[in-house]
Amino acid sequence: EIVLTQSPGTLSLSPGERATLSCRASQSVSSNFLAWYQQKPGQAPRLLIYAASIRATGIPDRFSGSGSGTDFTLTISRLEPEDFAVYYCQQYGSSPLYTFGQGTKLDIK
Amino acid sequence: QVQLQESGPGLVKPSGTLSLTCAVSGGSISSDIWWSWVRQPPGKGLEWIGEIHHRGSSNYNPSLKSRVTISIDKSKNEFSLELKSVTAADTAVYYCVRHGFFSLEDWGQGTLVTASS
């Protein structure tokens, strides 16, 4: 099983700042198989990025994804108030087919 | 846009069977797409349960495989989850999901199922 480790566990930033969230895999993951989600309290997760760097439909361009192999990054260029949430990375391909990181909570400083 | 809606009992007795249905609207469950169930215990992270394709193929998380069945009803445009022998550890919000490109694209709002006597 591929284990995804996200860091930091909590990130405290102010609106307008840049956020950099990390997802590290225990084994190499194809870039096609890495996705990022945003989850706000009481809501279902929302797909932000798939194939490591492709924004899902309707996702603002302040969200970007990058990385390959075992190290992937989600960057939010300028934080808006609505961006404060929990973010999960997810990989496809190793049994179980889909696994998630433990999440990074993005807090307002 | 495809919409998904979970339904089923919110309370299941320990050792009983959890049964949920996901109604799909705005799209056909017979399209060439996989459909999944994902759960999230209160205050915790996400766990993929399993997936199904309308052609009848399914895949499950090995940690749950012995207790899980996912089925599809094309006539009703819905798919279902059965989880047997539930314990308190199965208490979670259960989401049904439509797949995208090796990702989970469209999610239902989720339904909380509590395993308790």
Interface residues (C-beta under 8 A of the other chain):
Chain A: N32 F33 A35 Y37 Q43 A44 P45 R46 L47 Y50 A51 I54 A56 Y88 Q90 Y92 G93 S95 P96 L97 Y98 T99 F100 G101 Q102 G103
Chain B: S36 V38 G45 L46 E47 W48 E51 N59 Y60 N61 P62 S63 Y95 G100 F101 F102 S103 L104 E105 W107 G108 Q109 G110
